[in-house]
């Protein structure tokens, strides 16, 4: 059961909770995990003279790499085999990228944190977790912050 588990992280407290739960599950099942982070497109409506977009992107990428290194270290400390992947969302939706990566890696389970938004904020911001649940062909475990 669930020998390959993919965890999508975004650096939030909810994401950290999802990572903790995925590591515990992987320990119990003697599973391998893949930890991924999606770099979203950064769009600003400010004149280019004020922002160095290349520098901003490099900073965001470095932050993502640091987040993945920390997550991989936590998995390894728990005795769980882990690999990481940083994926750039060039024009793609984060949920679609998570599902595509899970399919490519042949994950049997996706673990993702959910912020539990409702009402207007859910309508405006959408829900990556909800879209993953709707489109993934494999089971998805949603974790709320505890």
QUIWOVEN-V567447 format. One record per residue. N is the residue number from 0. RES is the residue in one letter. PHI is phi as a letter, one per 30 degrees, with the letter a starting at -180 (999 if undefined). OMEGA is omega in whole degrees, 0 to 359 (NA if undefined). Layout:
BEGIN
[[N/RES/PHI/OMEGA] [N/RES/PHI/OMEGA]]
END
This chain:
BEGIN
[[0/X/999/175] [1/X/h/177] [2/X/d/179] [3/X/b/184] [4/X/c/177] [5/X/c/178] [6/X/c/175] [7/X/c/181] [8/X/b/178] [9/X/b/178] [10/X/i/180] [11/X/d/176] [12/X/d/179] [13/X/d/178] [14/X/d/177] [15/X/d/177] [16/X/d/179] [17/X/d/178] [18/X/d/178] [19/X/e/181] [20/X/d/180] [21/X/d/178] [22/X/d/177] [23/X/e/180] [24/X/d/180] [25/X/d/177] [26/X/d/182] [27/X/d/185] [28/X/c/185] [29/X/h/183] [30/X/c/171] [31/X/c/177] [32/X/b/172] [33/X/b/181] [34/X/c/182] [35/X/b/174] [36/X/b/180] [37/X/c/175] [38/X/d/181] [39/X/d/174] [40/X/e/178] [41/X/c/179] [42/X/c/177] [43/X/b/181] [44/X/c/179] [45/X/c/180] [46/X/e/184] [47/X/e/181] [48/X/d/184] [49/X/c/186] [50/X/b/173] [51/X/c/185] [52/X/d/179] [53/X/d/179] [54/X/d/178] [55/X/d/179] [56/X/d/180] [57/X/d/179] [58/X/d/179] [59/X/d/179] [60/X/d/179] [61/X/d/178] [62/X/d/178] [63/X/d/179] [64/X/d/178] [65/X/d/178] [66/X/d/180] [67/X/d/179] [68/X/d/178] [69/X/d/180] [70/X/d/179] [71/X/d/179] [72/X/d/179] [73/X/d/179] [74/X/d/181] [75/X/d/177] [76/X/d/179] [77/X/d/180] [78/X/i/181] [79/X/c/177] [80/X/d/184] [81/X/b/170] [82/X/b/182] [83/X/b/177] [84/X/a/176] [85/X/c/184] [86/X/b/177] [87/X/d/180] [88/X/c/180] [89/X/d/178] [90/X/i/181] [91/X/c/176] [92/X/d/184] [93/X/e/181] [94/X/e/179] [95/X/d/180] [96/X/d/178] [97/X/d/181] [98/X/d/180] [99/X/d/179] [100/X/d/178] [101/X/d/178] [102/X/d/181] [103/X/d/181] [104/X/d/182] [105/X/i/177] [106/X/d/177] [107/X/c/180] [108/X/a/172] [109/X/c/175] [110/X/c/182] [111/X/b/177] [112/X/d/176] [113/X/b/183] [114/X/d/176] [115/X/i/178] [116/X/d/175] [117/X/b/176] [118/X/i/185] [119/X/d/182] [120/X/d/178] [121/X/d/180] [122/X/d/183] [123/X/d/185] [124/X/c/184] [125/X/i/179] [126/X/b/177] [127/X/e/182] [128/X/e/180] [129/X/d/179] [130/X/d/175] [131/X/d/179] [132/X/e/183] [133/X/d/188] [134/X/c/183] [135/X/d/177] [136/X/d/179] [137/X/c/179] [138/X/d/178] [139/X/b/177] [140/X/c/179] [141/X/c/180] [142/X/b/174] [143/X/c/179] [144/X/d/181] [145/X/c/NA]]
END
